Amino acid sequence: MAVKSERIRQSQQNPSYWKYEIDIEEKDGTLRKGVPAYGVDMTDALNGVLLRERWDSLHNSLDKTPQWVYALAWFVFFGGGFAILSQFGLDLEFIIIAFGTITMLGAAYFLINKYVKKHRIEENE
């Protein structure tokens, strides 16, 4: 919940936008001071902060999901898709090559994602 907000100055990149600093009270009662927000007016700036908070919440929950859940969803989705395609008379060789290619792309994504998470520089540093 926004406790206090203050209009600081006009944006240097876009003069129709203003910079606001907002104090936000969290659910546990802690107070975050000076959260920057930009908008045409106060409502626009608060909507931007709310959108960023929602995105951060979604991102954090997805980061907590184990990788095997994504792998299982991957195989169920594509396995079901290829089972449906096989009903239309496609060759088994085509289905195996397509499934193998998609599996290799998924494995590459997981490996790259793991590397990026391991070597990510924190934003606060």
Legacy VTK file of the C-alpha trace (Angstrom):
# vtk DataFile Version 3.0
C-alpha trace
ASCII
DATASET POLYDATA
POINTS 125 float
0.000 0.000 0.000
1.374 3.414 -0.922
1.778 5.478 2.222
3.319 8.659 0.863
4.266 9.898 -2.562
6.104 12.977 -3.669
6.590 14.513 -7.103
10.317 15.114 -7.560
10.993 16.518 -11.038
10.153 16.230 -14.702
11.710 13.348 -16.601
14.776 14.326 -18.594
14.036 11.922 -21.466
10.320 12.730 -21.773
9.162 16.111 -20.432
5.520 15.022 -20.230
6.453 12.458 -17.534
7.254 13.169 -13.895
9.439 11.322 -11.432
7.768 10.378 -8.164
9.193 8.825 -5.026
6.741 6.572 -3.259
6.900 5.105 0.248
5.274 1.655 0.284
4.128 -0.269 3.340
4.479 -4.033 2.857
2.022 -6.617 4.192
4.329 -7.397 7.111
4.420 -3.721 8.154
7.891 -2.831 6.874
8.266 0.442 5.015
10.180 0.813 1.738
11.113 4.427 1.208
11.870 6.253 -1.994
10.659 3.727 -4.583
11.092 5.544 -7.923
8.118 5.759 -10.267
7.532 7.616 -13.518
4.228 8.632 -15.031
2.166 11.359 -16.629
0.374 11.753 -13.310
0.334 10.066 -9.906
-2.125 7.374 -10.999
0.035 6.423 -13.970
3.135 6.237 -11.757
1.356 4.054 -9.174
0.087 1.749 -11.940
3.678 1.352 -13.157
4.878 0.429 -9.662
1.980 -2.016 -9.262
2.758 -3.658 -12.613
6.445 -3.962 -11.681
5.517 -5.488 -8.295
3.226 -8.031 -9.945
5.907 -8.964 -12.479
8.512 -9.370 -9.724
6.095 -11.575 -7.762
5.456 -13.773 -10.816
9.162 -13.947 -11.608
10.017 -14.965 -8.028
7.349 -17.684 -7.979
8.571 -19.072 -11.321
12.153 -19.076 -10.018
11.041 -21.222 -7.067
9.419 -23.827 -9.335
11.685 -26.870 -9.725
13.101 -27.458 -13.204
11.637 -30.962 -13.390
8.126 -29.475 -13.406
8.945 -27.581 -16.607
10.508 -30.688 -18.130
7.415 -32.753 -17.294
5.110 -30.105 -18.771
7.357 -30.002 -21.849
7.070 -33.749 -22.466
3.334 -33.894 -21.717
2.556 -30.973 -24.028
4.710 -32.046 -26.952
4.136 -35.753 -26.433
0.395 -35.159 -26.599
0.831 -32.913 -29.631
2.837 -35.519 -31.517
0.356 -38.225 -30.554
-2.380 -36.119 -32.129
-0.233 -35.482 -35.217
0.400 -39.196 -35.632
-3.349 -39.706 -36.019
-3.188 -37.665 -39.243
-0.834 -40.114 -40.914
2.537 -38.443 -40.373
5.561 -40.713 -40.523
7.046 -41.934 -37.269
10.467 -40.753 -38.455
9.190 -37.166 -38.796
7.651 -37.271 -35.326
10.856 -38.620 -33.739
13.055 -36.017 -35.460
10.703 -33.181 -34.495
10.432 -34.408 -30.897
14.220 -34.814 -30.661
14.831 -31.324 -32.048
12.386 -29.738 -29.634
13.876 -31.727 -26.745
17.389 -30.555 -27.641
16.178 -26.945 -27.806
14.550 -27.347 -24.386
17.716 -28.851 -22.912
19.780 -25.990 -24.352
17.347 -23.489 -22.825
17.608 -25.114 -19.384
21.411 -25.192 -19.525
21.667 -21.560 -20.644
19.119 -20.497 -18.019
21.077 -22.327 -15.310
24.328 -20.651 -16.424
22.744 -17.188 -16.496
21.223 -17.615 -13.023
24.574 -18.765 -11.644
26.520 -15.841 -13.130
23.872 -13.123 -12.782
25.054 -9.844 -11.277
22.681 -8.613 -8.634
20.955 -5.313 -9.466
21.672 -3.796 -6.056
25.443 -4.120 -6.350
LINES 1 126
125 0 1 2 3 4 5 6 7 8 9 10 11 12 13 14 15 16 17 18 19 20 21 22 23 24 25 26 27 28 29 30 31 32 33 34 35 36 37 38 39 40 41 42 43 44 45 46 47 48 49 50 51 52 53 54 55 56 57 58 59 60 61 62 63 64 65 66 67 68 69 70 71 72 73 74 75 76 77 78 79 80 81 82 83 84 85 86 87 88 89 90 91 92 93 94 95 96 97 98 99 100 101 102 103 104 105 106 107 108 109 110 111 112 113 114 115 116 117 118 119 120 121 122 123 124
